[in-house]
Amino acid sequence: MKSWYRNKKAQTDTKLESWTETLAKSGDLQKDFYDNSKTNIYFCLTYLTSLIDEKIVEQSILTALLNGDFYSMEDLKKLVPIADVQICGDPSEIEENLCNGYVLVTIETEERYFGLIAAKREMGRGITAPEVEISVIGPKEAFVESIATNLNLIRRRLPVKELIIEEFTIGSLSKTKIAFLHMEGITNQENVNTVRQRLKDVEFDAITDSSYIVQIISDNSNSPFPQLLDTERPDRVAAVLAEGMIAICVDGSPQVLLTPTTLVDFFSSFEDYYLNWIIASFFRLLRVSAVTFSIMVTPLYVAVLTYHYEIIPHDLLSTLITSRRIVPFPPVLEAIILELTIELLREAGARLPTKVGQTIGIVGGIVIGTASVEAGLTSNVLLILVALAALASFTTPIYKMSNTIRLLRFPFLFFAYLWGLVGIVFCLCILLTHLIRLTSLGRPFLEPFYPTRWTDLQDSLIRFPFKERAMRPEYLRTEKTYRYSKKKASIKKDIDE
């Protein structure tokens, strides 16, 4: 039987032969030879044991081929109780499918055609509650690593034919499956074509997470600001798709990318839409204020104590002098030491196991902070300000934007040390210039503030009621502008008694 297989192998395509020999070096390649006693047909099953569900091979494939009327490859589709059965002769297709969980079937009566039967072992974690974008109100489902599961979560929330899913395979080694979603008749076709082209033009060997895609297809990969928003919430993806945005799902990643985005999107929690518009607006303003405080408080401390101490009220000045009387470092070095200490504690807490990380963060912060003040290495006033700044930075809903906020404090500190308040203003001008020039999929990143658009301002720092937001965002340039009739939505009909 094996001699037949060797003779047959010599007759096959040279490319398939060399590829099979290469794969034979792998320990998980399995070749089994069988004889159908009913038809006297010899056949061989070849597969990778690390990808195949052996129960499917034994109970569905092998049982059918050994006991059925198996004469040719065309009989595979009749005998095997599996929907995905393919007959092909292209060696490149055989190579690709074997590495994706298919069983290769070869028989002595066929010289050019082979059978491929899907028997992939499905492995992965179940759907859990969001871990990053946590909300008290709203659905408790989060994306997982399986792209099929993620598409199911989105499709269930938008069960309409207008939801279009286009799939690609990217990565010469990883063969990563990527899907991008948009709404036919709503999403701007120019945006769709741009995303499609950028995904097709990706040249990379291994794509293991959606973060690779963010860095590759962003308008400006050298900017510290993320230009694609990543989310783990299916409800958020469904909502922005209905507005006209585009979603990108990457197999193996529990984060879905959204584009085009604006700076405001990164400070908006999706839970805001589940709350009353007044409460939601208050929380948004609180987040923006907290982020501004987090960036500016330590640079202002350095600038005022270094150059502008005369603007400090007399009562407060005496407190600052008392707190710094034994500190041997200038304000800028004192601030940098504390900022780096906070960052070290935060990074250590994130990398350690959950319970240990929480303990290190709390105990380490208390012990180091108290010891540094008692040793005279820093003032207690600055310690309070740095702790508040670190706490304020946690209010950012999107993790990647919170990393950017953490980074921005250091250039502001440097300019505050050089030129005081003038340096802070100069650094702020550089930051605003960069944000004005920055785009996401060719759309202004600082919209709706620049350029100013009243319609989009209704869902920026202040979230207006739903009845006032009948139009889709202007910067998306959607094909269908209105979501519903504003006039009809404002009419409340009561049942007459």
C-alpha positions as CSV (number, residue, x, y, z in Angstrom):
1,M,0.0,0.0,0.0
2,K,2.8,2.4,0.9
3,S,4.6,1.5,-2.3
4,W,1.5,2.6,-4.2
5,Y,1.6,5.9,-2.4
6,R,5.3,6.4,-3.2
7,N,4.7,5.7,-6.8
8,K,1.7,8.0,-6.9
9,K,3.7,10.7,-5.1
10,A,6.3,10.6,-7.9
11,Q,3.5,11.3,-10.5
12,T,2.2,14.4,-8.7
13,D,3.2,18.0,-9.2
14,T,6.8,18.8,-8.2
15,K,5.7,21.8,-6.1
16,L,3.3,19.6,-4.0
17,E,6.1,16.9,-3.6
18,S,8.7,19.4,-2.3
19,W,6.1,21.0,0.0
20,T,5.1,17.6,1.4
21,E,8.7,16.7,2.0
22,T,9.3,20.0,3.9
23,L,6.2,19.5,6.0
24,A,7.3,15.9,6.8
25,K,10.0,17.4,9.0
26,S,7.3,18.5,11.4
27,G,6.3,16.1,14.1
28,D,2.6,16.8,13.9
29,L,2.2,15.6,10.3
30,Q,0.2,12.4,10.2
31,K,-0.2,10.0,7.2
32,D,-2.6,7.0,7.5
33,F,-3.2,4.4,4.8
34,Y,-6.5,2.5,4.5
35,D,-8.2,-0.1,2.3
36,N,-11.9,0.0,1.6
37,S,-12.8,-3.7,1.6
38,K,-16.1,-3.0,-0.2
39,T,-14.6,-1.3,-3.3
40,N,-10.9,-2.4,-2.9
41,I,-9.8,1.2,-3.1
42,Y,-6.6,2.3,-1.3
43,F,-6.6,5.8,0.1
44,C,-4.4,7.9,2.3
45,L,-5.4,10.6,4.8
46,T,-2.8,13.3,5.5
47,Y,-3.3,16.0,8.1
48,L,-1.7,18.0,10.9
49,T,-2.7,16.6,14.3
50,S,-2.2,19.9,16.0
51,L,-5.1,21.4,14.0
52,I,-7.4,18.5,13.5
53,D,-10.3,17.3,15.7
54,E,-9.5,13.5,15.8
55,K,-13.2,12.7,16.7
56,I,-14.3,14.2,13.3
57,V,-11.6,12.2,11.5
58,E,-12.6,8.9,13.2
59,Q,-16.3,9.2,13.5
60,S,-17.2,11.2,10.3
61,I,-14.5,10.9,7.7
62,L,-12.9,7.5,8.3
63,T,-16.2,5.6,9.0
64,A,-17.8,7.0,5.8
65,L,-14.8,6.2,3.6
66,L,-14.2,2.7,4.9
67,N,-17.9,1.5,4.8
68,G,-19.3,3.5,1.8
69,D,-19.2,3.0,-1.9
70,F,-16.0,4.9,-2.4
71,Y,-14.8,4.8,-6.0
72,S,-13.6,8.3,-6.9
73,M,-13.1,11.8,-5.5
74,E,-16.6,12.8,-6.5
75,D,-18.0,10.3,-4.0
76,L,-16.5,12.2,-1.1
77,K,-19.3,14.8,-1.1
78,K,-21.9,12.0,-1.1
79,L,-20.3,9.9,1.6
80,V,-18.7,12.3,4.1
81,P,-21.4,14.0,6.4
82,I,-19.4,17.4,6.4
83,A,-20.5,20.4,4.5
84,D,-17.0,21.7,3.6
85,V,-15.6,19.1,1.2
86,Q,-13.5,20.3,-1.7
87,I,-12.0,18.6,-4.8
88,C,-9.0,20.3,-6.3
89,G,-5.6,19.8,-8.0
90,D,-3.8,23.0,-7.2
91,P,-0.9,22.3,-4.9
92,S,-1.0,25.8,-3.5
93,E,-4.6,25.3,-2.4
94,I,-3.7,22.0,-0.8
95,E,-0.8,23.7,1.1
96,E,-3.0,26.5,2.4
97,N,-5.9,24.3,3.4
98,L,-3.8,21.7,5.2
99,C,-2.4,24.5,7.4
100,N,-5.9,25.6,8.1
101,G,-7.3,22.4,9.5
102,Y,-8.3,20.3,6.5
103,V,-7.7,16.6,5.9
104,L,-6.1,15.7,2.5
105,V,-7.5,12.6,0.9
106,T,-5.6,10.8,-2.0
107,I,-6.7,7.6,-3.7
108,E,-5.0,5.3,-6.2
109,T,-7.6,5.9,-9.0
110,E,-7.0,9.6,-9.1
111,E,-3.7,11.0,-10.4
112,R,-4.3,14.8,-10.5
113,Y,-7.2,15.5,-8.1
114,F,-7.3,15.4,-4.3
115,G,-9.9,15.8,-1.7
116,L,-9.9,18.3,1.2
117,I,-12.3,17.8,4.1
118,A,-12.7,20.4,6.9
119,A,-12.0,18.9,10.3
120,K,-10.6,21.9,12.3
121,R,-10.5,21.7,16.0
122,E,-12.2,24.8,17.4
123,M,-10.5,26.2,20.5
124,G,-10.9,29.5,22.4
125,R,-12.4,31.1,25.4
126,G,-16.0,31.9,25.9
127,I,-17.7,35.3,25.8
128,T,-17.0,37.3,29.0
129,A,-17.7,40.8,30.3
130,P,-15.5,43.6,29.1
131,E,-12.3,44.0,31.1
132,V,-11.1,47.4,29.8
133,E,-14.3,49.3,28.8
134,I,-16.2,48.3,31.9
135,S,-19.7,49.7,32.3
136,V,-22.4,49.4,35.0
137,I,-25.2,49.9,32.6
138,G,-25.5,48.2,29.2
139,P,-24.6,44.8,27.7
140,K,-22.0,42.6,29.4
141,E,-20.5,41.0,26.3
142,A,-17.0,41.5,25.0
143,F,-15.2,40.4,21.8
144,V,-13.0,37.3,22.0
145,E,-10.1,36.0,19.8
146,S,-12.3,34.1,17.3
147,I,-13.2,36.3,14.4
148,A,-16.3,34.1,13.6
149,T,-17.6,34.8,17.1
150,N,-16.9,38.5,16.9
151,L,-18.7,38.8,13.5
152,N,-21.7,36.9,15.0
153,L,-21.9,39.4,17.9
154,I,-22.0,42.3,15.5
155,R,-24.4,40.6,13.0
156,R,-26.9,39.8,15.8
157,R,-27.1,43.5,16.6
158,L,-27.4,44.6,12.9
159,P,-29.4,41.8,11.3
160,V,-29.8,43.6,7.9
161,K,-28.6,42.9,4.4
162,E,-26.9,46.4,4.3
163,L,-24.2,45.2,6.6
164,I,-21.4,44.1,4.3
165,I,-18.5,42.0,5.5
166,E,-15.4,41.8,3.3
167,E,-12.6,39.3,4.2
168,F,-8.9,39.3,3.4
169,T,-5.9,37.2,4.3
170,I,-2.8,39.2,5.4
171,G,0.7,38.0,6.4
172,S,2.9,35.8,4.3
173,L,3.6,33.6,7.4
174,S,0.6,34.1,9.7
175,K,-2.1,34.0,7.0
176,T,-4.2,36.1,9.3
177,K,-7.9,36.4,8.4
178,I,-9.2,40.0,8.5
179,A,-12.7,41.3,7.9
180,F,-13.8,44.9,7.5
181,L,-17.4,45.9,7.9
182,H,-19.5,48.8,6.6
183,M,-23.1,49.6,5.9
184,E,-24.1,49.7,2.3
185,G,-25.9,52.9,1.4
186,I,-24.7,54.7,4.5
187,T,-20.9,54.5,4.7
188,N,-19.0,56.9,2.4
189,Q,-17.7,54.8,-0.5
190,E,-14.4,56.8,-0.6
191,N,-13.7,55.7,3.0
192,V,-14.5,52.1,2.1
193,N,-12.2,52.1,-0.9
194,T,-9.4,53.7,1.1
195,V,-9.6,51.0,3.9
196,R,-9.9,48.2,1.3
197,Q,-6.8,49.4,-0.6
198,R,-4.7,50.0,2.6
199,L,-5.5,46.5,3.8
200,K,-4.7,44.9,0.4
201,D,-1.4,46.8,0.3
202,V,-0.2,45.5,3.7
203,E,3.2,43.8,3.3
204,F,4.1,42.0,6.6
205,D,5.0,38.5,7.4
206,A,3.1,37.9,10.7
207,I,0.0,39.8,11.9
208,T,-0.8,38.6,15.4
209,D,-3.1,41.3,16.7
210,S,-5.1,44.3,15.5
211,S,-2.4,46.6,16.9
212,Y,-0.2,45.8,14.0
213,I,-2.9,47.0,11.6
214,V,-3.3,50.3,13.5
215,Q,0.4,51.1,13.1
216,I,0.5,50.0,9.4
217,I,-2.5,51.7,7.9
218,S,-2.7,54.9,10.1
219,D,-2.3,58.2,8.3
220,N,0.6,59.2,10.5
221,S,2.4,56.2,12.2
222,N,4.9,58.6,13.8
223,S,2.2,60.3,15.9
224,P,1.8,59.3,19.6
225,F,-2.0,59.8,19.1
226,P,-3.9,56.6,18.0
227,Q,-5.9,57.4,14.8
228,L,-8.0,54.2,14.9
229,L,-10.1,53.5,18.0
230,D,-9.9,50.0,19.4
231,T,-12.9,48.6,21.3
232,E,-13.9,45.4,23.0
233,R,-17.7,46.2,23.0
234,P,-20.0,44.8,20.3
235,D,-22.6,47.4,21.1
236,R,-20.2,50.2,20.4
237,V,-19.2,48.7,17.0
238,A,-22.9,48.2,16.0
239,A,-23.7,51.8,16.9
240,V,-20.9,53.4,15.0
241,L,-21.5,51.2,12.0
242,A,-25.0,52.6,11.9
243,E,-23.5,56.1,12.0
244,G,-21.3,55.4,8.9
245,M,-18.0,54.3,10.4
246,I,-15.9,51.3,9.3
247,A,-15.0,48.4,11.6
248,I,-12.0,46.1,11.1
249,C,-11.9,42.6,12.8
250,V,-8.6,40.6,13.0
251,D,-8.6,36.9,13.8
252,G,-6.8,36.3,17.1
253,S,-7.5,39.8,18.5
254,P,-10.3,40.6,21.0
255,Q,-10.2,44.2,19.9
256,V,-12.1,45.6,16.9
257,L,-10.8,48.7,15.1
258,L,-13.0,51.7,14.2
259,T,-12.2,54.4,11.6
260,P,-12.3,57.3,10.9
261,T,-12.2,58.7,14.4
262,T,-11.8,62.1,16.1
263,L,-10.1,63.1,19.3
264,V,-13.4,63.4,21.1
265,D,-14.2,59.7,20.5
266,F,-11.3,58.7,22.7
267,F,-12.8,60.5,25.7
268,S,-16.3,59.3,25.2
269,S,-17.3,56.1,27.1
270,F,-20.1,54.2,25.3
271,E,-21.9,54.1,28.7
272,D,-22.6,57.8,28.1
273,Y,-25.4,56.8,25.7
274,Y,-27.1,54.7,28.3
275,L,-27.4,57.6,30.7
276,N,-29.4,60.7,30.7
277,W,-27.8,63.3,28.5
278,I,-27.3,65.8,31.3
279,I,-25.4,63.2,33.5
280,A,-23.5,61.9,30.4
281,S,-22.4,65.5,29.5
282,F,-21.2,66.1,33.1
283,F,-19.1,62.9,33.0
284,R,-17.5,63.9,29.6
285,L,-16.6,67.3,30.9
286,L,-15.2,65.7,34.0
287,R,-13.0,63.4,31.9
288,V,-11.7,66.2,29.7
289,S,-11.0,68.4,32.8
290,A,-9.2,65.5,34.5
291,V,-7.0,64.8,31.5
292,T,-6.1,68.5,31.2
293,F,-5.2,68.6,34.9
294,S,-3.2,65.4,34.5
295,I,-1.0,66.9,31.8
296,M,-0.6,70.4,33.1
297,V,-0.4,70.2,36.9
298,T,3.3,69.2,37.3
299,P,4.6,71.4,34.5
300,L,2.8,74.4,36.2
301,Y,4.3,73.5,39.5
302,V,7.8,73.5,38.0
303,A,7.2,76.7,36.0
304,V,5.7,78.7,39.0
305,L,8.4,77.6,41.5
306,T,11.2,78.1,39.1
307,Y,10.3,81.4,37.4
308,H,6.9,82.8,38.6
309,Y,6.8,82.4,42.4
310,E,5.5,85.9,42.8
311,I,2.1,84.9,41.4
312,I,1.6,82.4,44.3
313,P,-0.6,83.8,47.1
314,H,1.3,84.7,50.3
315,D,-0.4,82.1,52.5
316,L,0.2,79.3,50.0
317,L,3.8,80.5,49.4
318,S,4.7,79.9,53.0
319,T,3.3,76.4,52.8
320,L,5.4,75.6,49.7
321,I,8.5,77.0,51.2
322,T,8.0,74.9,54.4
323,S,7.5,71.7,52.3
324,R,10.6,72.3,50.3
325,R,13.0,73.7,52.9
326,I,15.1,70.5,53.1
327,V,14.6,69.2,49.5
328,P,18.0,69.2,47.8
329,F,16.7,69.0,44.2
330,P,15.4,71.7,41.9
331,P,11.6,71.5,41.2
332,V,12.0,69.9,37.8
333,L,14.3,67.1,39.0
334,E,11.9,66.5,42.0
335,A,8.9,66.3,39.6
336,I,10.7,63.9,37.2
337,I,11.7,61.6,40.0
338,L,8.1,61.4,41.3
339,E,6.6,61.0,37.8
340,L,9.0,58.2,36.9
341,T,8.3,56.5,40.2
342,I,4.6,56.6,39.5
343,E,5.2,55.2,36.0
344,L,7.4,52.4,37.4
345,L,4.7,51.4,39.9
346,R,2.0,51.5,37.3
347,E,4.0,49.4,34.8
348,A,5.0,46.9,37.5
349,G,1.4,46.6,38.6
350,A,0.3,45.9,35.0
351,R,2.9,43.2,34.3
352,L,2.5,41.3,37.6
353,P,-0.4,38.9,38.3
354,T,-3.6,40.7,39.2
355,K,-3.6,40.2,43.0
356,V,0.2,40.8,43.3
357,G,0.0,43.9,41.0
358,Q,-2.7,45.5,43.1
359,T,-0.7,45.0,46.2
360,I,2.4,46.4,44.7
361,G,0.6,49.5,43.4
362,I,-1.1,50.3,46.7
363,V,1.7,49.3,49.2
364,G,4.5,50.6,47.0
365,G,2.9,54.0,46.5
366,I,2.3,54.5,50.2
367,V,5.7,53.3,51.3
368,I,7.7,55.0,48.7
369,G,5.7,58.3,48.9
370,T,6.0,58.4,52.7
371,A,9.6,57.5,52.8
372,S,10.6,60.1,50.1
373,V,8.9,62.9,52.0
374,E,10.4,61.9,55.3
375,A,13.9,61.6,53.7
376,G,13.5,65.1,52.3
377,L,13.8,63.9,48.7
378,T,10.5,65.5,47.6
379,S,7.9,67.9,49.0
380,N,4.6,66.6,50.2
381,V,2.7,69.2,48.1
382,L,4.2,67.8,44.8
383,L,3.6,64.3,46.0
384,I,-0.1,65.1,46.3
385,L,-0.2,66.8,42.9
386,V,1.5,63.9,41.2
387,A,-0.8,61.4,42.8
388,L,-3.8,63.4,41.7
389,A,-2.4,63.6,38.2
390,A,-2.0,59.9,38.0
391,L,-5.5,59.3,39.3
392,A,-6.9,61.8,36.8
393,S,-5.2,60.0,33.9
394,F,-7.2,56.9,34.7
395,T,-10.4,58.6,33.6
396,T,-9.6,58.1,29.9
397,P,-11.9,55.3,28.6
398,I,-9.5,54.2,25.8
399,Y,-6.3,52.6,27.1
400,K,-4.1,53.6,24.1
401,M,-5.1,57.3,24.6
402,S,-4.3,57.0,28.3
403,N,-0.7,56.0,27.3
404,T,-0.5,59.1,25.2
405,I,-1.6,61.3,28.1
406,R,1.1,59.7,30.3
407,L,3.7,60.6,27.7
408,L,2.7,64.2,27.1
409,R,3.6,65.3,30.6
410,F,7.3,64.9,30.1
411,P,7.7,67.4,27.1
412,F,5.6,69.9,29.0
413,L,7.9,69.4,32.0
414,F,10.9,70.0,29.9
415,F,9.6,73.2,28.3
416,A,8.4,74.5,31.7
417,Y,11.9,74.1,33.1
418,L,13.4,76.0,30.2
419,W,11.1,79.0,29.9
420,G,8.4,78.7,32.5
421,L,4.8,79.6,31.5
422,V,6.1,80.7,28.1
423,G,7.5,77.3,27.6
424,I,4.2,75.6,28.5
425,V,2.4,77.9,26.0
426,F,5.0,77.1,23.3
427,C,4.6,73.3,23.9
428,L,0.9,73.7,23.8
429,C,1.1,75.4,20.4
430,I,3.2,72.6,19.1
431,L,0.7,70.1,20.3
432,L,-2.3,71.9,18.8
433,T,-0.4,72.3,15.5
434,H,0.2,68.6,15.4
435,L,-3.5,67.8,16.2
436,I,-4.7,70.2,13.6
437,R,-2.5,68.6,10.9
438,L,-3.4,65.1,12.0
439,T,-6.0,63.1,10.1
440,S,-7.8,59.8,10.5
441,L,-8.5,58.2,7.1
442,G,-8.1,61.6,5.6
443,R,-10.6,63.2,7.9
444,P,-9.7,66.0,10.4
445,F,-8.7,64.4,13.8
446,L,-9.6,67.6,15.7
447,E,-13.1,67.8,14.2
448,P,-15.7,69.2,15.3
449,F,-13.5,71.9,16.9
450,Y,-11.4,72.4,13.8
451,P,-13.0,72.7,11.4
452,T,-16.0,73.7,13.4
453,R,-19.2,71.8,12.7
454,W,-22.3,72.5,14.8
455,T,-24.0,69.2,14.0
456,D,-21.0,67.2,15.3
457,L,-20.6,69.5,18.4
458,Q,-23.9,68.1,19.6
459,D,-22.0,64.9,20.4
460,S,-18.7,66.2,21.6
461,L,-18.1,67.7,25.1
462,I,-21.8,67.9,25.5
463,R,-24.0,65.0,24.5
464,F,-27.3,66.4,23.3
465,P,-30.6,64.3,23.6
466,F,-31.2,61.7,20.9
467,K,-34.1,63.7,19.5
468,E,-31.7,66.5,18.7
469,R,-29.3,64.2,16.9
470,A,-31.2,63.1,13.8
471,M,-28.2,63.7,11.5
472,R,-25.2,61.5,11.2
473,P,-21.7,63.0,11.8
474,E,-20.8,65.4,9.1
475,Y,-17.1,64.5,8.9
476,L,-18.0,60.9,7.9
477,R,-19.6,62.3,4.7
478,T,-22.3,59.5,4.7
479,E,-24.4,58.7,1.7
480,K,-27.5,58.8,3.9
481,T,-27.4,62.0,6.1
482,Y,-30.5,61.6,8.3
483,R,-30.9,58.7,10.7
484,Y,-34.6,59.4,11.3
485,S,-37.2,62.1,11.0
486,K,-36.5,64.7,13.7
487,K,-40.0,66.1,13.4
488,K,-41.7,62.7,14.0
489,A,-39.3,61.8,16.8
490,S,-40.3,65.0,18.8
491,I,-44.0,64.2,18.7
492,K,-45.3,62.2,21.7
493,K,-48.5,60.4,21.2
494,D,-50.6,59.5,24.2
495,I,-53.5,57.1,24.2
496,D,-56.8,58.9,24.7
497,E,-58.8,57.6,27.6
